[in-house]
Amino acid sequence: MYSKTVKPILDFILAVIGFIILLPVFLLVTVLLFFANQGKPFFIQRRPGKKCQVFSIIKFKTMNDKKDASGKLLHDSERLTTVGSFVRKTSLDEIPQLINVIKGDMSIIGPRPLLTDYVHLYNEFQNQRHNVKPGITGWAQVNGRNAISWDKKFELDVFYVNNVSFWLDLKILFLTVKKVLISEGISAEDAATIEPFQGQY
C-alpha cells in the first residue's frame, strides 16, 4: 500500500513544498548558470523511468559546451565551470528534478535514472531497477553515490526496489542530508563524473 498509494502522495506534497522553499535558490542558481553557460542554465536529457518509459529529466547545467579543434566536446573535467562545480558539490543541480517529481516522472527516493543508452546492456537482475520510479536520491546515493562501482550501484538499487518502505525512505532522506552537508561521494576518484557503464553480465 505504501509504494502504490502513500508514496506518490508524499512525493507530490514534499516536491511542491520543497520547490516553494527553494525557489529563491532556484532563481539565483538559474541566473548564475545562465551567464556561466552562455545562456543555457538547464540540462535536459531523455532518461528511462518506471518500466523503462522515457521522460525528460531536468537538472542544472554544470558543464559548458566547449569543444576542441575538431569540434568534439572536451573532457567533462575540462568543461566543469567554477559555478557548476559549486552547484554540483552542494547538490543544488538536483533542485529542478522536483519539477519531474511534481509531474509524476520521478519520486523523491528511488534508483537514479541512468542513460537510455544503458537499457539494452542490463541483465535481468540489473533491470529490476526499473520496477519503481527513479528518484532524486536513493539507497546507492547514500552508500557511495558516484564513488562506488557499477556492480555495487546495481546491487544497492535492486535492494531498494525489493525493500521499499516508509522507514527505508525516511532513513535515505536523513542520510542524504548528511551526505550533502559533507559533500561525500559526489564523483568517482580523480574524475568529474563516473565512467560510462559498459555492460556486465
Buried (B, 14 or more C-beta within 10 A) or exposed (E): EBBEEEBBEBBBEBBEEBBEEBEEEBEEBBEBBBEBBEEEBBBEEEBBBBEEEEBEBBBBBBBBEEEEEEEEEBEBEEBBBEBBBBBBBBBBBBBBBBBBBBEBBBBBBBBBBBEEEBBEBBEEEBBBBBBBBBBBBBBBBBBBBBBBEBEEBBBBBBBBBEEBEEEBBEBBBEBBEEBBEEEEBBBBEEEBBBEEBEEEE
